[in-house]
Amino acid sequence: MFFSGLFQRKSDAPVTTPAELADAIGLSYDTYTGKQISSQRAMRLTAVFSCVRVLAESVGMLPCNLYHLNGSLKQRATGERLHKLISTHPNGYMTPQEFWELVVTCLCLRGNFYAYKVKAFGEVAELLPVDPGCVVYALGRCQRWPEGDRRECYSAR
């Protein structure tokens, strides 16, 4: 359905709103009914908003802990820097509940979640959320790795 309208001119009307711009550059999806829907439009529907909110808030309130695996015994790794990062302080402006709610919301509406790892002295200091719509996935050669080495690459649009 997406390809059928790709090469047709829709109208000569100028783009005046952000929603029209998103539609014009393809940031919305064709549904089985032929109507285009974006994550912003979907969240305007009470049922979608309520379902996403219940899922996000339910996951957000759960504790998130880091564990070490010693043989078959699991132990909480409370002394690790990453434990503090995912359970108490993911970044400087979000609580863990807000962070995990955002993760679940992005997964529900966009299908992916990305976070930029801010490193200090070789350790991950913060996880900064990145808009999934701004990330491009490419499998192939990247500039950072040696010639011929195939790795997954993510870059901003």
Backbone bond lengths (Angstrom), bond angles and torsions (degrees), N, CA, C in turn:
res aa  C-N    CA-C-N  psi(-1)  N-CA   C-N-CA  omega(-1)  CA-C   N-CA-C  phi
1 M - - - 1.435 - - 1.517 111.78 -
2 F 1.306 116.25 -32.73 1.456 119.97 -179.01 1.520 110.87 -65.19
3 F 1.332 116.64 -42.09 1.457 120.34 -174.82 1.524 113.18 -73.22
4 S 1.334 117.86 -23.77 1.462 119.61 -177.75 1.521 111.84 -64.69
5 G 1.313 117.93 -34.43 1.462 120.11 -179.03 1.508 113.31 -101.88
6 L 1.314 117.73 7.71 1.452 120.81 -175.17 1.514 113.30 -68.35
7 F 1.327 118.10 -40.33 1.458 120.88 -174.10 1.523 113.02 -103.12
8 Q 1.311 117.64 8.43 1.453 120.23 178.43 1.521 109.47 -98.04
9 R 1.305 115.93 143.62 1.451 120.45 176.34 1.524 107.62 -80.56
10 K 1.310 117.11 125.42 1.456 120.59 -174.97 1.528 111.47 -79.38
11 S 1.310 117.81 -52.17 1.459 121.14 179.46 1.522 108.72 -164.34
12 D 1.315 114.72 168.24 1.459 120.24 177.98 1.519 111.99 -97.16
13 A 1.331 117.68 4.44 1.458 121.21 -177.82 1.524 109.81 -69.96
14 P 1.340 117.51 140.60 1.464 119.97 179.04 1.530 111.22 -71.74
15 V 1.307 115.67 153.21 1.461 122.03 177.55 1.519 107.58 -81.65
16 T 1.340 116.60 124.02 1.465 119.92 -175.76 1.523 114.11 -121.63
17 T 1.322 118.45 -13.42 1.463 120.88 -178.68 1.525 109.92 -129.00
18 P 1.338 116.98 158.31 1.464 119.52 176.87 1.527 112.89 -59.23
19 A 1.333 117.77 -34.86 1.467 120.47 179.23 1.528 110.82 -65.43
20 E 1.335 116.88 -40.29 1.467 120.58 177.67 1.524 110.58 -66.03
21 L 1.343 117.00 -37.21 1.464 120.76 177.54 1.528 110.35 -64.69
22 A 1.333 117.46 -43.47 1.469 121.09 178.28 1.522 110.61 -60.16
23 D 1.332 116.61 -41.26 1.464 120.28 177.65 1.520 111.10 -65.59
24 A 1.337 116.40 -39.34 1.464 120.67 -176.24 1.527 112.49 -67.70
25 I 1.327 117.24 -35.00 1.466 119.26 -177.74 1.523 112.56 -99.13
26 G 1.329 117.04 6.83 1.462 120.15 171.43 1.502 116.21 87.11
27 L 1.333 118.69 27.15 1.458 120.88 177.94 1.524 112.09 -91.53
28 S 1.302 117.25 20.38 1.457 121.20 175.29 1.523 107.94 -127.27
29 Y 1.307 115.93 170.07 1.453 120.70 -173.54 1.521 110.54 -120.52
30 D 1.337 116.86 142.30 1.458 120.84 171.50 1.522 108.25 -78.94
31 T 1.310 116.02 137.61 1.455 120.90 176.90 1.519 108.84 -104.30
32 Y 1.316 116.54 178.76 1.461 120.53 179.73 1.526 112.12 -64.92
33 T 1.322 116.61 -22.89 1.464 119.46 179.25 1.518 111.73 -83.45
34 G 1.320 117.51 -7.84 1.457 121.14 -178.94 1.515 113.12 92.32
35 K 1.316 117.92 -5.66 1.464 122.16 178.71 1.522 108.98 -84.11
36 Q 1.320 116.48 144.25 1.461 119.83 176.76 1.522 109.40 -90.51
37 I 1.332 115.07 141.41 1.461 120.27 -179.89 1.520 108.85 -137.93
38 S 1.315 116.43 138.60 1.461 121.92 175.33 1.524 107.23 -114.83
39 S 1.313 116.64 171.85 1.461 118.85 -179.93 1.527 110.67 -65.60
40 Q 1.347 117.37 -32.84 1.464 120.29 177.96 1.532 110.53 -67.36
41 R 1.326 116.72 -42.37 1.466 119.97 178.36 1.525 110.84 -67.35
42 A 1.318 117.03 -38.02 1.463 120.19 179.58 1.521 110.63 -63.18
43 M 1.329 117.73 -38.99 1.461 121.07 -179.21 1.525 112.43 -69.07
44 R 1.324 117.96 -14.38 1.469 120.84 175.37 1.529 111.48 -76.12
45 L 1.323 116.73 -17.64 1.460 120.79 177.37 1.527 108.82 -81.73
46 T 1.311 116.19 129.38 1.458 121.22 -175.49 1.522 112.33 -58.26
47 A 1.319 117.48 -41.55 1.466 120.77 -178.13 1.525 111.18 -64.94
48 V 1.322 117.42 -44.41 1.470 121.07 179.57 1.519 109.90 -65.21
49 F 1.333 116.55 -47.86 1.463 120.86 -179.70 1.526 110.86 -57.67
50 S 1.331 116.66 -45.80 1.466 120.61 -178.06 1.523 112.00 -65.03
51 C 1.321 117.15 -43.27 1.471 120.45 179.64 1.523 111.54 -64.09
52 V 1.323 116.65 -46.00 1.467 120.50 179.67 1.524 110.17 -64.09
53 R 1.333 117.30 -41.10 1.462 121.12 -179.41 1.524 111.06 -63.76
54 V 1.339 117.59 -44.65 1.469 120.90 -179.91 1.527 110.47 -62.62
55 L 1.329 117.06 -45.62 1.468 120.08 178.49 1.524 111.43 -62.18
56 A 1.332 116.82 -48.60 1.466 121.04 -176.08 1.521 111.36 -64.21
57 E 1.326 117.30 -45.64 1.460 119.65 -178.80 1.524 111.67 -68.97
58 S 1.314 117.46 -34.05 1.470 120.36 178.86 1.523 111.07 -66.55
59 V 1.320 117.10 -45.24 1.469 120.20 178.48 1.523 110.00 -70.65
60 G 1.329 117.49 -37.76 1.461 121.26 -178.45 1.511 113.79 -61.54
61 M 1.331 117.68 -31.23 1.463 119.80 -177.69 1.533 113.00 -83.83
62 L 1.322 117.60 -9.55 1.464 120.38 179.98 1.527 110.77 -76.84
63 P 1.321 117.58 144.12 1.465 118.86 176.05 1.528 110.67 -71.09
64 C 1.303 115.91 144.72 1.464 121.05 177.71 1.524 107.41 -121.78
65 N 1.308 116.51 114.02 1.457 121.45 -176.29 1.517 110.81 -120.50
66 L 1.308 114.99 156.85 1.456 122.70 177.49 1.526 107.65 -106.14
67 Y 1.325 116.28 137.01 1.463 121.33 -178.19 1.516 110.94 -124.19
68 H 1.346 115.52 147.68 1.462 123.19 168.86 1.519 107.41 -96.35
69 L 1.312 116.56 145.65 1.461 120.69 175.83 1.520 107.59 -111.33
70 N 1.319 116.52 109.49 1.464 122.97 176.92 1.520 108.09 -107.86
71 G 1.332 115.66 96.12 1.461 119.92 -175.05 1.512 109.19 68.66
72 S 1.329 116.55 -113.85 1.467 120.13 176.87 1.528 111.27 -108.64
73 L 1.327 116.71 6.40 1.460 121.90 -177.59 1.528 110.61 -101.30
74 K 1.331 116.66 128.43 1.466 121.56 176.40 1.520 109.27 -97.35
75 Q 1.339 115.89 134.83 1.459 120.98 176.85 1.520 108.85 -131.71
76 R 1.333 115.81 138.82 1.460 118.94 177.01 1.520 109.51 -65.89
77 A 1.320 115.45 132.99 1.464 121.37 -178.88 1.520 109.16 -98.07
78 T 1.323 116.10 68.96 1.462 120.21 -176.07 1.520 112.58 -72.00
79 G 1.310 118.09 -21.00 1.454 121.08 -179.93 1.521 114.05 -82.54
80 E 1.308 117.53 -11.13 1.468 121.48 -178.18 1.523 111.22 -76.01
81 R 1.324 115.73 145.03 1.470 121.23 176.89 1.529 111.04 -63.32
82 L 1.329 117.47 -37.79 1.461 120.72 -179.40 1.528 112.06 -66.29
83 H 1.333 117.57 -28.13 1.463 119.83 177.70 1.527 109.69 -62.82
84 K 1.320 115.83 -46.90 1.469 120.13 178.55 1.526 110.28 -62.40
85 L 1.326 115.95 -38.18 1.463 121.15 -177.75 1.527 111.74 -63.12
86 I 1.324 118.29 -46.50 1.466 119.40 -175.84 1.521 113.68 -87.82
87 S 1.336 117.93 -18.57 1.464 118.45 -175.64 1.523 114.80 -106.35
88 T 1.335 118.19 -25.98 1.471 118.14 -176.61 1.522 115.08 -127.86
89 H 1.329 118.34 -28.26 1.467 119.13 -171.72 1.530 111.23 -151.40
90 P 1.349 119.46 75.58 1.466 119.97 -177.77 1.528 113.90 -65.94
91 N 1.333 116.99 -32.64 1.467 121.15 175.73 1.522 108.68 -159.43
92 G 1.320 115.94 -179.08 1.457 120.26 -173.81 1.515 115.85 -75.82
93 Y 1.317 118.78 -10.55 1.461 119.41 -175.00 1.527 114.47 -127.57
94 M 1.325 118.31 4.54 1.462 120.93 -179.99 1.522 110.59 -129.98
95 T 1.326 114.77 143.59 1.461 119.60 170.35 1.531 107.46 -81.02
96 P 1.329 117.91 163.92 1.467 118.69 177.36 1.527 112.59 -58.59
97 Q 1.338 117.48 -36.99 1.463 119.48 179.43 1.523 110.63 -64.12
98 E 1.318 118.45 -44.00 1.468 121.18 178.46 1.524 110.94 -62.61
99 F 1.327 116.40 -41.17 1.459 120.77 -179.32 1.528 110.94 -62.61
100 W 1.339 117.66 -49.58 1.462 120.70 -177.37 1.523 111.61 -70.68
101 E 1.340 117.54 -29.95 1.466 119.84 173.27 1.526 110.30 -63.98
102 L 1.326 116.56 -41.27 1.464 120.39 177.95 1.528 110.78 -65.03
103 V 1.324 117.17 -40.23 1.471 121.12 177.70 1.527 110.05 -57.59
104 V 1.321 117.04 -50.22 1.466 121.14 -177.57 1.524 111.00 -67.30
105 T 1.327 117.96 -38.98 1.467 120.94 178.17 1.521 110.81 -61.80
106 C 1.327 117.36 -45.25 1.470 120.61 178.06 1.526 110.92 -63.19
107 L 1.317 117.11 -41.01 1.465 120.22 179.39 1.526 111.44 -64.82
108 C 1.325 117.05 -39.29 1.470 120.29 179.86 1.522 111.94 -69.35
109 L 1.326 117.07 -43.11 1.465 120.44 -172.35 1.519 113.74 -91.40
110 R 1.322 118.04 -33.41 1.460 121.03 -174.25 1.519 113.55 -114.24
111 G 1.336 116.99 -17.96 1.456 120.43 178.98 1.511 114.42 88.23
112 N 1.322 118.15 -6.59 1.464 122.59 -179.75 1.516 110.17 -146.90
113 F 1.316 115.02 157.63 1.461 121.61 171.52 1.516 107.26 -137.51
114 Y 1.316 116.44 137.53 1.462 121.87 178.01 1.519 108.98 -129.63
115 A 1.322 115.59 142.48 1.459 121.23 175.21 1.522 108.12 -133.86
116 Y 1.320 115.50 138.51 1.460 121.65 176.86 1.523 107.99 -87.46
117 K 1.323 115.96 128.16 1.460 120.87 179.73 1.529 108.61 -87.61
118 V 1.320 116.52 111.76 1.461 121.41 175.32 1.520 106.62 -86.65
119 K 1.324 115.92 121.05 1.464 119.77 -176.92 1.523 110.87 -107.54
120 A 1.323 114.99 143.83 1.455 122.62 174.49 1.524 106.92 -136.63
121 F 1.313 116.33 123.12 1.466 122.50 -179.41 1.525 111.90 56.24
122 G 1.329 116.78 37.83 1.451 122.02 177.13 1.517 115.37 80.25
123 E 1.313 118.06 -0.99 1.466 122.79 179.84 1.523 109.22 -111.54
124 V 1.325 116.73 147.79 1.464 120.73 176.15 1.523 107.89 -73.10
125 A 1.339 116.22 120.59 1.457 121.50 -177.40 1.523 112.37 -99.70
126 E 1.337 117.09 -33.25 1.461 121.45 -178.30 1.516 110.19 -146.92
127 L 1.315 115.83 153.90 1.458 122.68 170.77 1.522 107.00 -115.49
128 L 1.325 116.40 110.68 1.460 121.12 -179.10 1.522 109.62 -101.51
129 P 1.333 117.68 121.59 1.468 120.19 -179.56 1.525 111.70 -63.07
130 V 1.331 115.87 142.23 1.466 122.94 177.60 1.522 107.24 -121.12
131 D 1.325 116.78 135.51 1.462 121.54 179.12 1.526 109.49 -61.22
132 P 1.343 118.54 122.09 1.469 120.42 -179.40 1.526 113.72 -59.17
133 G 1.319 117.46 -25.34 1.456 120.65 178.58 1.515 113.40 -72.29
134 C 1.326 116.83 -14.63 1.464 121.40 -178.87 1.518 112.61 -99.59
135 V 1.326 117.95 4.24 1.459 121.46 -176.24 1.523 109.66 -108.51
136 V 1.324 115.24 133.13 1.460 121.91 178.13 1.521 107.56 -113.29
137 Y 1.324 116.52 130.19 1.457 122.19 179.74 1.522 108.60 -100.17
138 A 1.308 116.64 132.11 1.463 120.72 178.37 1.520 108.80 -140.98
139 L 1.330 116.69 128.84 1.455 121.35 176.16 1.515 107.15 -100.39
140 G 1.285 116.84 119.11 1.458 120.00 -177.89 1.512 111.02 162.13
141 R 1.313 115.54 -159.12 1.457 120.17 -179.03 1.519 110.37 -77.97
142 C 1.302 115.93 135.58 1.458 121.92 177.66 1.517 108.71 -114.91
143 Q 1.291 116.19 159.25 1.463 120.47 -177.67 1.524 112.38 -68.41
144 R 1.321 116.76 -25.49 1.462 119.42 -175.86 1.519 113.82 -78.26
145 W 1.338 117.78 -22.15 1.451 120.38 -173.81 1.517 111.87 -107.83
146 P 1.329 117.78 157.72 1.465 121.32 -177.47 1.529 112.34 -59.59
147 E 1.312 114.57 157.58 1.469 122.06 -179.89 1.527 110.12 -56.04
148 G 1.319 116.62 133.62 1.455 121.57 177.30 1.514 114.39 88.10
149 D 1.328 117.84 -11.48 1.458 120.95 179.88 1.526 108.94 -83.89
150 R 1.336 116.80 120.63 1.468 120.54 -178.17 1.528 109.24 -98.16
151 R 1.300 115.31 122.31 1.460 121.44 178.18 1.520 109.36 -137.96
152 E 1.313 115.25 168.09 1.453 119.85 175.65 1.520 108.96 -81.11
153 C 1.319 116.56 135.37 1.461 121.76 -179.28 1.520 109.43 -124.52
154 Y 1.301 115.94 141.46 1.449 122.04 174.65 1.516 107.25 -127.52
155 S 1.311 117.08 135.33 1.456 119.92 177.83 1.514 109.24 -143.20
156 A 1.317 116.20 159.34 1.465 121.35 179.70 1.510 109.84 -81.19
157 R 1.323 115.47 147.71 1.467 121.07 176.89 1.501 110.42 -75.19
